[in-house]
Amino acid sequence: MRLLIASLAALLLLMQWPLWFGKGSWLRVAELRKSLEAQHAVNAQLASRNAALGAEVDSLRQGREAIEERARMHLNMLRADELFFQRSGPGPTPAAPGTADAAAPARSGTAAP
């Protein structure tokens, strides 16, 4: 009788092994669910990025304003009737009122005849 009970217990354990530790086990299913949720989050981010890029492509196909803006910002292009002024460095700072006397040599306290 003990042999029968031991063999039935061993058979039960052998049947339960794939359920807990096999290829389609509960642990593997939980791991795959976490992976699926992470992939859904990545897909949502990529979908919003694709939507933004699609809107940009549509605006570039529709009108000249988007093309002109892109050329101005990224390629530094100008229209034919525009002038471009560029400063090569910091220019001279304008003197504040009353500072012209400060640059003059200091006078002594005696008056000259």
C-alpha positions in Angstrom: 0.0 0.0 0.0 2.9 2.4 0.8 4.4 1.7 -2.6 1.1 2.6 -4.3 0.8 5.9 -2.4 4.4 6.8 -3.1 4.0 6.0 -6.8 0.8 8.1 -7.0 2.5 11.0 -5.2 5.5 10.8 -7.6 3.1 10.7 -10.6 1.3 13.7 -9.2 4.6 15.6 -8.8 5.6 14.6 -12.4 2.2 16.0 -13.7 2.6 19.2 -11.7 6.2 19.9 -12.8 5.4 21.4 -16.2 2.6 23.5 -14.7 5.0 25.2 -12.3 8.5 25.0 -14.0 7.9 24.0 -17.6 7.7 25.9 -20.9 4.2 27.2 -20.3 4.4 27.5 -16.5 2.7 30.1 -14.3 6.1 31.8 -13.7 6.7 32.1 -17.4 3.3 33.5 -18.1 3.8 36.2 -15.4 7.2 37.0 -17.0 5.6 37.3 -20.4 2.9 39.5 -19.2 5.4 42.0 -17.7 7.3 41.9 -21.0 4.1 42.5 -22.9 3.2 45.5 -20.8 6.7 47.0 -21.3 6.4 46.5 -25.1 2.9 48.2 -25.1 4.5 51.2 -23.4 7.3 51.4 -25.9 4.8 51.0 -28.8 2.7 53.9 -27.4 5.8 56.2 -27.3 6.7 55.2 -30.9 3.1 55.7 -32.1 3.1 59.3 -30.7 6.5 59.9 -32.3 5.2 58.6 -35.6 2.1 60.8 -35.3 4.3 63.9 -34.8 6.5 63.0 -37.7 3.4 62.3 -39.9 2.0 65.7 -39.0 5.3 67.3 -39.9 5.4 65.5 -43.3 1.8 66.6 -44.0 2.7 70.2 -43.2 5.7 70.0 -45.5 3.6 68.6 -48.3 0.8 71.2 -47.8 2.5 74.6 -47.8 5.6 76.6 -48.3 5.6 78.1 -44.8 6.9 74.9 -43.2 9.5 74.4 -45.9 10.6 78.0 -45.5 10.8 77.7 -41.7 12.8 74.5 -41.9 15.3 76.1 -44.5 15.7 79.2 -42.3 16.3 77.3 -39.1 18.4 74.3 -40.2 20.1 75.6 -43.3 20.4 79.3 -42.5 18.9 80.2 -45.9 17.5 83.7 -46.7 15.0 85.1 -49.3 16.3 87.0 -52.3 15.0 90.3 -50.9 16.5 90.0 -47.4 19.7 91.3 -45.9 21.6 89.4 -43.3 23.8 91.3 -40.7 26.2 89.4 -38.6 28.3 90.8 -35.8 31.7 89.2 -35.5 32.2 90.0 -31.8 31.0 92.2 -29.0 30.8 95.7 -30.2 31.9 98.8 -28.2 29.7 99.6 -25.3 28.1 103.1 -25.4 29.4 105.4 -22.7 26.9 106.4 -20.0 26.2 110.1 -19.6 28.7 111.8 -17.3 31.5 109.2 -17.8 33.3 111.4 -20.4 34.6 113.6 -17.6 35.9 110.5 -15.7 38.2 109.7 -18.6 39.8 113.2 -18.5 42.9 113.7 -16.3 42.2 114.8 -12.7 42.7 118.5 -12.0 44.5 119.8 -9.0 42.9 122.0 -6.4 44.8 125.1 -7.6 43.4 127.3 -10.3 45.6 128.2 -13.3 46.1 131.9 -14.1 
